């Protein structure tokens, strides 16, 4: 869900697993490509002029599809998570979400149908004004663990220095291997090297107040 001009994740995922890929992004149309080429030419970015050819090549492969549909509600030109799951009947769906703020319209459905997903990669925007909704979403995904959490430094920070945009990956618990003692966490590069990286601050949690604390692994 969400494409814009970057499908590198989908290409690498396809190389790792020979599975079907369906991308939804209503904004990627011929008008998008017209604006894209005008912008690249004006900025003298000649190396990006082959981008459309790569788009055509990748999304013309068997089992790979782009649908110019908005993710949201079941109405003309849009589709909800519930609507999609009527078409895709599998219970091993890997869900990637980067829809520029519209993710909050589908969080409840993701929680409701969580047993249909294996993993969820999601970018959460405007964290400062949606903090409680994000907490409810994570708490609702009780059969999942956070295995990846990273601030997007391109999105900036609030007045406390906390990120406005975060990237998160949740994996269903039955698919996780036990964490090895002393297991190192990978050092992740910033989203853009032109800006300083953002350090995550974690609130103190009193695990004694919880009978069965949830195991989250973050990186």
C-alpha positions in Angstrom: 0.0 0.0 0.0 1.7 3.1 -1.2 4.2 3.3 -4.1 5.1 6.7 -5.4 8.4 6.4 -7.4 10.1 3.8 -5.2 9.4 0.0 -5.4 12.9 -1.2 -4.4 11.4 -2.9 -1.3 9.0 -4.8 -3.5 11.7 -5.8 -5.9 14.0 -7.2 -3.2 11.1 -8.9 -1.5 10.2 -10.6 -4.8 13.8 -11.8 -5.0 13.6 -13.3 -1.5 10.2 -14.9 -1.9 8.5 -16.0 -5.1 5.1 -14.7 -4.1 2.5 -12.5 -5.7 2.8 -8.7 -5.2 -0.1 -6.3 -5.5 0.6 -2.6 -4.9 -2.1 0.0 -4.4 -1.5 3.7 -5.0 -4.1 5.9 -6.6 -1.6 8.7 -7.2 0.7 6.9 -9.7 -1.0 7.6 -13.0 0.1 9.1 -16.3 -0.3 12.6 -14.8 2.2 11.5 -12.0 4.8 10.5 -14.5 4.3 13.6 -16.6 5.0 15.8 -13.5 7.8 13.5 -12.5 9.7 13.9 -15.8 9.2 17.6 -15.9 10.7 17.9 -12.4 13.6 15.7 -13.2 14.5 17.6 -16.4 14.3 21.0 -14.6 16.6 19.7 -11.9 18.9 18.1 -14.4 18.5 14.7 -12.8 19.2 12.7 -16.0 19.8 9.5 -14.1 16.2 9.3 -13.1 14.7 9.4 -16.6 14.7 5.7 -16.9 12.5 5.3 -13.8 9.3 4.8 -15.8 10.9 2.1 -17.9 11.8 0.2 -14.7 8.2 0.7 -13.4 6.8 -0.8 -16.6 9.3 -3.7 -16.5 8.7 -4.6 -12.9 4.9 -4.3 -12.9 4.5 -6.2 -16.1 6.1 -9.3 -14.6 3.8 -12.3 -13.9 2.4 -12.1 -10.3 3.3 -8.4 -9.9 0.6 -5.8 -10.2 -0.1 -2.1 -9.5 -3.6 -0.9 -9.0 -4.3 2.8 -9.0 -6.8 2.6 -6.1 -6.9 4.6 -2.9 -6.7 2.7 0.4 -9.4 3.8 2.7 -13.1 3.0 2.5 -15.2 0.8 0.3 -16.5 3.3 -2.2 -15.8 4.1 -5.9 -12.0 4.5 -6.4 -11.2 3.2 -2.9 -11.0 0.0 -1.0 -10.7 -0.9 2.6 -8.6 -3.6 4.3 -11.8 -5.6 4.8 -12.7 -5.2 1.2 -9.2 -6.4 0.1 -9.4 -9.5 2.4 -12.6 -10.6 0.6 -10.5 -10.9 -2.6 -7.3 -12.2 -1.1 -8.4 -15.2 1.0 -4.9 -16.3 2.2 -4.0 -16.1 5.9 -0.3 -15.5 5.2 -0.3 -11.9 3.9 2.7 -9.7 4.3 1.4 -6.1 4.5 3.5 -3.0 3.7 1.9 0.4 4.4 3.3 3.8 3.4 0.2 5.9 2.6 1.2 9.3 3.9 -1.1 9.6 6.9 -4.0 7.6 5.6 -2.8 4.6 7.7 -4.9 5.8 10.6 -8.0 5.0 8.6 -7.1 1.3 8.4 -5.5 0.5 11.8 -8.7 -0.8 13.4 -9.2 -3.2 10.5 -5.6 -4.4 10.7 -6.2 -5.3 14.3 -9.5 -6.9 13.6 -8.1 -9.2 10.9 -4.6 -9.6 12.4 -4.7 -13.4 12.1 -4.6 -13.0 8.3 -1.2 -11.4 8.3 2.3 -12.7 8.9 4.1 -9.4 9.1 3.2 -5.7 8.9 5.7 -3.0 7.8 4.2 0.4 8.4 5.3 4.1 8.3 3.4 6.1 10.9 3.1 9.9 10.3 2.3 12.8 12.6 3.2 10.7 15.6 2.9 13.8 17.9 -0.9 14.0 17.4 -1.6 10.3 16.9 0.4 8.9 19.8 -2.6 7.4 21.6 -3.9 5.8 18.5 -0.5 4.2 17.8 -0.4 2.8 21.3 -3.9 1.3 20.9 -2.8 -0.2 17.6 0.3 -1.8 19.1 -1.6 -3.1 22.1 -4.3 -4.5 19.8 -1.7 -6.5 17.9 -1.2 -8.8 20.9 -0.1 -11.8 18.8 2.6 -9.8 17.2 6.0 -8.4 18.3 7.8 -5.3 17.2 11.0 -6.4 15.6 12.0 -3.1 14.0 11.5 0.5 15.1 13.2 3.4 13.4 12.7 7.2 13.3 12.5 8.7 9.8 14.8 11.7 10.2 13.4 13.2 6.9 10.1 13.8 8.8 11.6 16.0 11.5 10.9 16.2 15.2 8.5 17.7 17.7 9.5 20.3 20.3 10.7 17.5 22.5 13.0 16.1 19.9 10.9 13.0 19.3 10.3 11.9 15.6 7.2 12.9 13.8 7.5 9.9 11.5 8.5 6.3 12.6 8.9 3.1 10.7 7.8 -0.1 12.4 7.7 -3.8 11.6 5.6 -6.3 13.5 5.9 -10.1 13.1 3.4 -12.7 14.2 4.8 -14.4 17.4 4.5 -17.9 16.1 6.9 -17.1 13.3 9.6 -15.6 15.5 12.7 -17.5 16.6 13.7 -17.0 20.2 16.2 -14.1 20.7 19.7 -15.4 21.2 21.5 -14.1 24.4 23.8 -11.2 23.4 22.2 -10.9 20.0 23.4 -7.7 18.4 21.1 -5.2 16.7 22.0 -3.9 13.3 23.1 -0.3 12.9 20.6 1.3 10.6 21.5 4.3 8.4 19.4 7.5 8.6 16.8 8.0 5.9 18.7 11.0 4.7 22.3 11.7 5.3 21.6 15.4 4.8 20.0 15.7 8.3 21.1 14.4 11.7 19.7 11.1 12.8 17.0 11.1 15.5 17.5 9.1 18.7 14.5 7.2 20.1 13.6 7.8 23.7 11.7 5.0 25.5 9.4 5.6 28.5 10.1 3.5 31.6 7.8 0.5 32.0 7.3 -1.2 35.3 7.2 -4.8 34.2 6.3 -5.9 37.7 2.8 -4.5 37.1 2.2 -7.0 34.3 1.7 -10.6 34.9 2.9 -11.7 31.4 5.0 -9.0 29.9 5.0 -8.9 26.1 8.3 -9.7 24.4 9.2 -6.9 22.0 12.4 -6.8 20.1 13.3 -3.5 18.6 16.1 -2.4 16.4 
